[in-house]
Amino acid sequence: MDPMNRVRDYLLDNVGHLTFPGKPSFCQAQQHWLVPVYCRTGRGDVVVGDVELDRDGRLLYAPSREEMLARLEKVNAVAG
């Protein structure tokens, strides 16, 4: 499974439509995919976390909705 599509599906099911996956990168050393998660804001798209998948596309780690919201609040506070 394509890591970007896997993360997109996860985000739509668990976080919401204002988040979307960025370009995946593969870590050779750990044999894991890392996919940044972006949030759409009035000021532009902001990275709010990273999802980690194994080489077969199984989810290993994803930040919770609350963790992503907290990061977005920090970014907004700095930019505000």
TORVEX-984908 format. One record per atom (N, C-alpha, C, O): residue number from 1; chain; atom name; x negated, y negated, z negated. Coordinates in steps of 0.02 Angstrom, whole numbers, always signed. Atoms other than C-alpha are relative to their C-alpha. Example, Ala and Ser with C-alpha at 12.3 -4.5 7.8 and 13.67 -1.06 7.14 Angstrom:
<fikes>
> pos,unit,site,X,Y,Z
> 1,A,N,-45,+59,+0
> 1,A,CA,-615,+225,-390
> 1,A,C,-45,-60,+0
> 1,A,O,-97,-59,-33
> 2,A,N,+42,+59,+3
> 2,A,CA,-684,+53,-357
> 2,A,C,+39,-55,-37
> 2,A,O,+14,-110,-45
</fikes>
This chain:
<fikes>
> pos,unit,site,X,Y,Z
> 1,A,N,-42,+59,+0
> 1,A,CA,+0,+0,+0
> 1,A,C,-44,-62,+0
> 1,A,O,-96,-65,-33
> 2,A,N,+36,+64,-4
> 2,A,CA,-59,-175,+41
> 2,A,C,+5,-35,-68
> 2,A,O,+60,-45,-94
> 3,A,N,-1,+31,+67
> 3,A,CA,-110,-262,-123
> 3,A,C,+42,-64,-2
> 3,A,O,+75,-78,-52
> 4,A,N,-38,+63,+0
> 4,A,CA,-33,-427,-71
> 4,A,C,+76,+13,-2
> 4,A,O,+112,-20,-39
> 5,A,N,-71,-18,+1
> 5,A,CA,+137,-347,-36
> 5,A,C,+21,+29,-67
> 5,A,O,+75,+15,-92
> 6,A,N,-15,-30,+66
> 6,A,CA,+129,-247,-198
> 6,A,C,+8,-55,-52
> 6,A,O,+55,-52,-92
> 7,A,N,-5,+55,+49
> 7,A,CA,+98,-406,-299
> 7,A,C,+61,-43,+14
> 7,A,O,+95,-65,-32
> 8,A,N,-59,+39,-19
> 8,A,CA,+232,-501,-203
> 8,A,C,+63,+33,-28
> 8,A,O,+106,+0,-57
> 9,A,N,-58,-37,+25
> 9,A,CA,+359,-365,-247
> 9,A,C,+4,-5,-76
> 9,A,O,+58,-15,-104
> 10,A,N,+2,+4,+73
> 10,A,CA,+304,-365,-429
> 10,A,C,+23,-69,-24
> 10,A,O,+64,-74,-69
> 11,A,N,-18,+67,+20
> 11,A,CA,+319,-554,-442
> 11,A,C,+74,-14,+10
> 11,A,O,+107,-44,-33
> 12,A,N,-71,+11,-14
> 12,A,CA,+492,-559,-362
> 12,A,C,+43,+37,-51
> 12,A,O,+95,+11,-72
> 13,A,N,-39,-40,+47
> 13,A,CA,+554,-422,-479
> 13,A,C,-8,-23,-72
> 13,A,O,+39,-15,-112
> 14,A,N,+15,+13,+71
> 14,A,CA,+473,-486,-640
> 14,A,C,-11,-73,-19
> 14,A,O,-8,-89,-79
> 15,A,N,+18,+68,+18
> 15,A,CA,+431,-670,-630
> 15,A,C,+48,-51,+31
> 15,A,O,+78,-90,-4
> 16,A,N,-44,+47,-33
> 16,A,CA,+530,-767,-501
> 16,A,C,-25,-21,+68
> 16,A,O,-82,-6,+86
> 17,A,N,+15,+18,-69
> 17,A,CA,+532,-841,-328
> 17,A,C,-48,-58,+8
> 17,A,O,-70,-73,+63
> 18,A,N,+47,+56,-5
> 18,A,CA,+420,-989,-370
> 18,A,C,-73,+22,-3
> 18,A,O,-119,-19,+3
> 19,A,N,+68,-27,+0
> 19,A,CA,+268,-875,-383
> 19,A,C,-11,+41,+63
> 19,A,O,+35,+68,+92
> 20,A,N,+17,-39,-60
> 20,A,CA,+176,-792,-240
> 20,A,C,-73,+20,-4
> 20,A,O,-113,-14,-37
> 21,A,N,+69,-23,+3
> 21,A,CA,+15,-693,-214
> 21,A,C,-45,-38,+48
> 21,A,O,-23,-61,+101
> 22,A,N,+51,+29,-43
> 22,A,CA,-143,-766,-142
> 22,A,C,-37,+55,+36
> 22,A,O,-15,+113,+37
> 23,A,N,+40,-48,-38
> 23,A,CA,-277,-681,-38
> 23,A,C,-35,+49,-47
> 23,A,O,-72,+29,-91
> 24,A,N,+32,-50,+43
> 24,A,CA,-333,-517,-117
> 24,A,C,-75,+6,+14
> 24,A,O,-98,-7,+70
> 25,A,N,+71,-15,-8
> 25,A,CA,-515,-477,-146
> 25,A,C,-13,+67,-34
> 25,A,O,+19,+85,-83
> 26,A,N,+16,-66,+27
> 26,A,CA,-591,-307,-179
> 26,A,C,-66,-1,-36
> 26,A,O,-117,-22,-7
> 27,A,N,+62,-4,+40
> 27,A,CA,-720,-283,-317
> 27,A,C,-30,+70,+9
> 27,A,O,-3,+119,-16
> 28,A,N,+32,-65,-13
> 28,A,CA,-837,-145,-258
> 28,A,C,-23,+35,-64
> 28,A,O,-16,+96,-71
> 29,A,N,+27,-29,+62
> 29,A,CA,-913,-120,-430
> 29,A,C,+54,+35,-40
> 29,A,O,+43,+90,-66
> 30,A,N,-53,-29,+40
> 30,A,CA,-747,-87,-516
> 30,A,C,+51,+39,+41
> 30,A,O,+95,+73,+14
> 31,A,N,-47,-32,-45
> 31,A,CA,-654,-22,-363
> 31,A,C,+72,-23,-15
> 31,A,O,+119,+17,-16
> 32,A,N,-65,+30,+14
> 32,A,CA,-509,-141,-403
> 32,A,C,+13,-57,+47
> 32,A,O,-32,-91,+70
> 33,A,N,-22,+60,-36
> 33,A,CA,-409,-268,-306
> 33,A,C,+17,-54,-51
> 33,A,O,+47,-40,-102
> 34,A,N,-19,+59,+40
> 34,A,CA,-392,-442,-382
> 34,A,C,+40,-46,+46
> 34,A,O,+17,-65,+100
> 35,A,N,-44,+41,-40
> 35,A,CA,-248,-546,-319
> 35,A,C,+21,-60,-43
> 35,A,O,+53,-52,-94
> 36,A,N,-21,+59,+38
> 36,A,CA,-224,-726,-378
> 36,A,C,+76,-10,+7
> 36,A,O,+106,+6,+58
> 37,A,N,-71,+16,+0
> 37,A,CA,-47,-780,-424
> 37,A,C,+7,-75,+0
> 37,A,O,-21,-110,-43
> 38,A,N,-12,+72,-6
> 38,A,CA,+9,-953,-370
> 38,A,C,+71,-16,-21
> 38,A,O,+116,+26,-15
> 39,A,N,-66,+26,+17
> 39,A,CA,+156,-1055,-432
> 39,A,C,+11,-64,+40
> 39,A,O,-33,-106,+43
> 40,A,N,-17,+60,-38
> 40,A,CA,+241,-1185,-323
> 40,A,C,+22,-54,-49
> 40,A,O,+65,-42,-92
> 41,A,N,-19,+57,+42
> 41,A,CA,+253,-1355,-409
> 41,A,C,+10,-61,+43
> 41,A,O,-6,-60,+103
> 42,A,N,-9,+63,-36
> 42,A,CA,+297,-1531,-359
> 42,A,C,-66,-31,+21
> 42,A,O,-68,-71,+67
> 43,A,N,+67,+27,-16
> 43,A,CA,+111,-1569,-355
> 43,A,C,-41,+45,+45
> 43,A,O,-98,+31,+60
> 44,A,N,+36,-48,-42
> 44,A,CA,+64,-1420,-248
> 44,A,C,-3,+67,-34
> 44,A,O,+24,+77,-89
> 45,A,N,+6,-68,+26
> 45,A,CA,+22,-1238,-276
> 45,A,C,-57,+4,-51
> 45,A,O,-111,-24,-41
> 46,A,N,+47,-5,+56
> 46,A,CA,-68,-1193,-439
> 46,A,C,-11,+74,-16
> 46,A,O,+38,+112,-20
> 47,A,N,+14,-68,+21
> 47,A,CA,-156,-1030,-485
> 47,A,C,+17,+7,-74
> 47,A,O,-6,-32,-116
> 48,A,N,-22,-9,+69
> 48,A,CA,-74,-964,-643
> 48,A,C,-20,+68,-29
> 48,A,O,+0,+85,-84
> 49,A,N,+23,-65,+25
> 49,A,CA,-157,-794,-660
> 49,A,C,-26,+43,+56
> 49,A,O,-28,+23,+114
> 50,A,N,+25,-50,-47
> 50,A,CA,-229,-641,-575
> 50,A,C,+29,+67,-16
> 50,A,O,+35,+86,-75
> 51,A,N,-24,-68,+8
> 51,A,CA,-157,-469,-548
> 51,A,C,-56,+47,+23
> 51,A,O,-90,+34,+72
> 52,A,N,+52,-49,-16
> 52,A,CA,-273,-319,-546
> 52,A,C,+34,+66,+18
> 52,A,O,+77,+91,-18
> 53,A,N,-26,-64,-24
> 53,A,CA,-234,-161,-447
> 53,A,C,-57,+48,+12
> 53,A,O,-113,+28,+26
> 54,A,N,+52,-48,-18
> 54,A,CA,-329,+0,-423
> 54,A,C,-5,+5,+76
> 54,A,O,+34,-27,+111
> 55,A,N,+12,-4,-72
> 55,A,CA,-392,+47,-251
> 55,A,C,+59,+27,+39
> 55,A,O,+64,+18,+100
> 56,A,N,-59,-28,-32
> 56,A,CA,-227,+137,-214
> 56,A,C,+61,-45,-7
> 56,A,O,+116,-27,+15
> 57,A,N,-56,+48,+6
> 57,A,CA,-119,-14,-257
> 57,A,C,+41,+7,-63
> 57,A,O,+94,-25,-68
> 58,A,N,-36,-5,+64
> 58,A,CA,-63,+39,-431
> 58,A,C,-19,-58,-45
> 58,A,O,-77,-75,-52
> 59,A,N,+9,+58,+43
> 59,A,CA,-41,-106,-550
> 59,A,C,-39,+20,-63
> 59,A,O,-19,+66,-99
> 60,A,N,+40,-12,+60
> 60,A,CA,-176,-108,-686
> 60,A,C,+11,-54,-52
> 60,A,O,+14,-40,-112
> 61,A,N,-11,+56,+45
> 61,A,CA,-147,-280,-760
> 61,A,C,+36,-55,+37
> 61,A,O,+21,-71,+95
> 62,A,N,-34,+60,-26
> 62,A,CA,-29,-424,-730
> 62,A,C,+17,-44,-60
> 62,A,O,+42,-19,-110
> 63,A,N,-18,+44,+55
> 63,A,CA,-9,-577,-841
> 63,A,C,+76,-3,-7
> 63,A,O,+113,+3,+42
> 64,A,N,-72,+4,+11
> 64,A,CA,+161,-593,-920
> 64,A,C,+27,-67,+26
> 64,A,O,-12,-114,+38
> 65,A,N,-32,+62,-21
> 65,A,CA,+284,-726,-866
> 65,A,C,-18,-56,-49
> 65,A,O,-32,-112,-29
> 66,A,N,+16,+49,+52
> 66,A,CA,+249,-815,-1031
> 66,A,C,-72,-25,+6
> 66,A,O,-85,-84,-3
> 67,A,N,+70,+20,-9
> 67,A,CA,+61,-814,-1000
> 67,A,C,-8,-47,+60
> 67,A,O,-45,-96,+57
> 68,A,N,+4,+42,-59
> 68,A,CA,+85,-888,-828
> 68,A,C,+32,-69,-13
> 68,A,O,+5,-120,+9
> 69,A,N,-32,+64,+16
> 69,A,CA,+204,-1022,-894
> 69,A,C,-46,-42,-45
> 69,A,O,-50,-103,-37
> 70,A,N,+46,+36,+43
> 70,A,CA,+78,-1068,-1030
> 70,A,C,-57,-31,+40
> 70,A,O,-77,-87,+27
> 71,A,N,+54,+26,-42
> 71,A,CA,-60,-1088,-901
> 71,A,C,+25,-58,+43
> 71,A,O,-11,-107,+53
> 72,A,N,-29,+54,-41
> 72,A,CA,+55,-1194,-791
> 72,A,C,+10,-63,-43
> 72,A,O,-2,-118,-19
> 73,A,N,-8,+57,+44
> 73,A,CA,+94,-1306,-940
> 73,A,C,-66,-34,-14
> 73,A,O,-70,-96,-16
> 74,A,N,+66,+30,+11
> 74,A,CA,-92,-1331,-973
> 74,A,C,-22,-40,+61
> 74,A,O,-48,-96,+55
> 75,A,N,+19,+35,-61
> 75,A,CA,-122,-1377,-792
> 75,A,C,+40,-65,+7
> 75,A,O,+12,-117,+26
> 76,A,N,-42,+60,-4
> 76,A,CA,+25,-1499,-795
> 76,A,C,-21,-52,-51
> 76,A,O,-17,-112,-37
> 77,A,N,+21,+48,+52
> 77,A,CA,-38,-1578,-957
> 77,A,C,-64,-36,+21
> 77,A,O,-70,-96,+10
> 78,A,N,+63,+30,-23
> 78,A,CA,-211,-1609,-882
> 78,A,C,+14,-48,+58
> 78,A,O,-14,-102,+62
> 79,A,N,-14,+40,-59
> 79,A,CA,-138,-1676,-719
> 79,A,C,+47,-59,-16
> 79,A,O,+49,-109,+20
> 80,A,N,-52,+50,+16
> 80,A,CA,-3,-1778,-806
> 80,A,C,-27,-64,-23
> 80,A,O,+11,-110,-38
</fikes>
